[in-house]
Amino acid sequence: MQNKVVKFGGSSLADAAHFRRVAQIIKADPARRFVVASAPGKRFSGDEKVTDMLYRCYEMMRNREDITDFYQKITTRYTDIIEGLGLDFDISGELDYIKNAILHHSGRDFAASRGEYLNSLILAKYLGFDFVDAENVVYFKDDGSYDEETTDREMKKALANLKHAVIPGFYGIMPNGTIKTFSRGGSDITGSIVAKAAEADLYENWTDVSGCLMADPRIVKNPLPIKAVTYRELRELSYMGASVLHEEAVFPVRSAGIPINIKNTNDPLAPGTMIVANATEYDAKHIITGVAGKKGFSVITIEKDLMNSEIGFGRKVLDVLEDNEISFEHLPSGIDTMSIVIASSELEGRRERILSSMNRAVKPDSIVIDDGLALLAVVGRGMVKAKGTAARVFDAVSGQGINIRMIDQGSSELSIIIGVEENDLERALDAIYHEFVKD
Ligand code: ASP
């Protein structure tokens, strides 16, 4: 029998009605054995996620404010779910214990983690599944990094004799016994970790959209969904801001060759998006898989006659960045020019220091920093084979009267990156999308 790990996001577990839908989805397929749950998300626009409420409770405690009334709101989120499901389940003891622990300085991560802990207890009870606490199966090292080896071993042991289980997402345990969370949205990572340990055939990640879209729907009207995307393509797209999945969530399953299927709780029969290592069996209809863009970049342009023959020039420039702990994004260069594309936020408060260090290091003829650059990535495994893709990208953008300030094509030919003025990003992105996707 197939073995699937299913992770449900906060929007899919926000209230009792959503719990019912989730239970139907799980029970519809016996292969859905291990369930990873997030904390209750927003029920309507303007509502607050339980995780945010827990962080707030913690801050209130630190400021010596009375948390009683506010904590009651969190309590009500859970008791509403339990009552709405008609469950005979008393979690008042758990809720009291957590409130006390927050008041007695159990830590910020502990407070935040209780959102998924309580939701998973309720879901396990409702489904009749075992509950496996993440604090017994997800481990961190002393330096706070994820401990893959111990987690894999302990998770495998815990799941070995269970037919079904619910595991809370987002947190694990430090060697000193304190609770630690992943970064926000980290239940996606837990899902991936469980899928690897359970040697799942598929990791289903259930959310409130029908998978990844070819472009940001706030910029392009009704972009098409992506049927299949490779891990590497997804990495390029999410780096540029396309977000359906936590960036780190692909790593555990990728190393185990387990595909991820992004699915929509509100439209369970829609195929969603498959994230796979090799997408040849999903022949893409379009040359590009997607296009995404991000604002907030700066370019340092350095010019010096005969730069190309000056040994060590590039290294000296990059040494200055390293000394200032600045990472760069792209490094397009010409014969006598070198440009370094950097997130503008990295330069804050350090511009003068960097300019003078670079002046000292390589004595350039000129060096300037220009801000206001947006980067745009056109991504697609199909681009390798298709001739003229770059020309089509440039024609689409220049057809809009937009100036291209930078071009970079990775050696993998998986993406073409272009830089445009921030104000032009939306129009450039829309033009590229419509160049490749004809309505
Ligand atoms: N509840 C956590 C958050 O809001 C983790 C998650 O949902 O994945 O970030």
Residues whose N, C-alpha, C, O or C-beta is under 5 A from the ligand:
A	BS01	LIG	G10 S38 A39 T51 F170 R184 G185 G186 S187 D188
